[in-house]
Amino acid sequence: MKKAKLNYTNKGYSYIKCTKEDCFNWGGAAICDSCGEFMEDEVYLIFVLGQAFCKKCFDDWIKHSRRYEEDLQLQKENHLRWYKAHGFDVCEEGSHDI
């Protein structure tokens, strides 16, 4: 398992930054689930969406996302298992990046 830092958006949604190689390892093709472009740089794996975004699409999503308490409850119950299923050992050191 690869160690990864768990981050949170200002709306409370968790995500991790990873690489295109990580995408290949979990069976993905390193294609952004939003714009459909190949991701060369950082990949943003987002539990609440169940998707991986490139930096540009992640930044756009951050601007337009809305906080839903029911999504946060689902996240609280499941996100660590979901990231683990993608091959990540995440730590929750109070990370709140964006």
Secondary structure, DSSP 8 states (H G I E B T S, - for coil): -EEEE-EE-TTS-EEEEE-HHHHHHTT--SB-TTT--B--S-EEEETTTTEEE-HHHHHHHHHH----HHHHHHHHHHHHHHHHHTTEEEE-SS----
